[in-house]
Each structure stands twice: as C-alpha cells, then as structure tokens.
Amino acid sequence: MTEKRMSRWYFGGLASTGAACCTHPLDLIKVHLQTQQEVKQRMMGMIVHVAKNDGLLALYNGLSASLCRQMSYSLTRFAIYETVRDTGISQSPMPFYQKVLLGAFGGFTGGFVGTPADMVNVRMQNDMKLPPELRRNYKHAVDGLIRVWREEGVRKLFSGATMASSRGALVTVGQLACYDQAKELVLGTGLIGDNIATHFLSSVIAGGSATFLCQPLDVLKTRLMNSKGEYTGIIHCFQETAKLGPLAFYKGLVPAGIRLIPHTVFTFIFLEKLRKYFGIPIIS
C-alpha cells in the first residue's frame, strides 16, 4: 500500500508566509515601480535608490503587513481550494476546468478577505517614497489596520476590494490550478517522480501563468489602494492608467514575474514538505 497525505486547511497560509519572507524585497520594488506616475526608475535603479536612500533594511518595509496578508488572503484561498479538491482524492483526478473554477472561487474569496491587509501592505511599502509630511508612518500591520478604520472608516479598509478579489481569482487559477495540472502532466510522463524536481518545474510553470494573467489587474489594484482620492473608482483609475499607454498595464511586469515566480516556487516547495511530514495520512 502507498501512503498519501493531504494538506491540512492552514498549510497554504503557512507556506505562503514562509515564501513571503524570502521574496518581500522583490514585492516592495514591484509596488514602487507600479506607483510611479512616469517611468523614472527601472528595477535595478529602484533597488539601488531604495538601498542608498533608506538602507538595506528598507527593502523589508511593510513585512508585517505582507505576512498578515498571506495569513488572510492565501490561507483562505488555499483552504477552499485544497479542502474541496481533496474530498475526491481517492477518485480520478479533478478535470482542469473544475480546478480553474474552484481556483477562481477560492481566489476571489481570499482576495476579498485579504483586502484590508493588502491595502496596508501597499501603503507601508510605498511610504518611503512620500515626503516626510505626507507619510502615514504605520508602526506595523495591526497599527495600520486600526488607523485606517479610525481615520478613514471601515469602507476604506476594503478600497479596491473588487480589483483585489478579481486579481486573487486570476492568481489562484494561475498558481493552484496550473500547478496541479502541470504536476499531473509531469508525473504522467513517468520520467520524473513526485520529488522536488517535479515540484520546482510545476511551480515555475504556475508562477509564469499567474504573472501573465494578473499583471493588468495588479497594476490597477496597487494604484487604487495607494491613492489619496485622485481616483473616483475602478473605471477612472483604468482611464487614467490607459492615458500612459497600453504598456502601463504591464508596468513592473519583469519584477512582478521575478517576485511572483520565486514566491510560487517557495510556496509549493514549503507546502509539499508540510504535506509530506505533517499532512493527514490517506492509505490507498
């Protein structure tokens, strides 16, 4: 008999949190590139600019909010996706279209749940770019959430929720559904076993798919969450971004891919290890 293990509902949140600790500087640079109104800095220039002006530790600005986001957004989407998927683990593999639909639902729900932490994350990462008198100076993620609630109201906590939820759906389809499908196809060749090489290859494919699918929405989401009232809504934000040209929707694509693909790889490697050593045994 071969022992299989399935994830516990919170493994995805833990794995994503560990991945965020490894890739947070890339996420911060991505936010800086997306929120500049005109192209003034490229990726390497922005890294040097941040490190030179604010120190190397500034690359980890907003880490607490990033971890808070993963334990709300990613925990929710992984819990929904993997719990439903694993209910039929002893039967034939779930068809790809069902994985896509399940991933979209889980990601949309997770995106909504994680919107407050996501907004604070964007603000904390972007704070250093603002003049001292305009900086919000949140001490940590919880302080940011409380201050937004007190100073701007509960509705502001969910500013950009539609965009964040839509992006969450696309990212989850790209990551979870494509990872499962890629892993299934790789194992089906019989050339590689269920090992770290398979996990790495499948997660690279998943990360690339997620980057391509979600980048336009990611740019709009970041602009909405970081706004100080200059946008009246999603349509207005779209129109203002479109004035910069079609490539504006893919601003920061390279750092987004450089950030999202490693984040996806770390997430699934951590998840597979958690499943292997601490998952729920299933004897088949």
Buried (B, 14 or more C-beta within 10 A) or exposed (E): EEEBBBBBBEBBBBBBBBBBEBBBBBBBBBBBBBBBEEEEBEBEEBBEBBBEEEEEEBBBBBBBBBBBBBBBBBBBBBBBBBBBBBEEBEEEBBEBEBBBBBBBBBBBBBBBBBBBBBBBBBBBBBBBBBEEEEEBEBEBBBBBBEBBBEEEEEEBBBBBBBBBBBBBBBBBBBBBBBBBBBBBEBBEEEEEEEEEEBBBBBBBBBBBBBBBBBBBBBBBBBBBBBBEEEBEEBEEBBEBBEEEEEEBBBBBBBBBBBBBBBBBBBBBBBBBBBBEEEBEEEEE
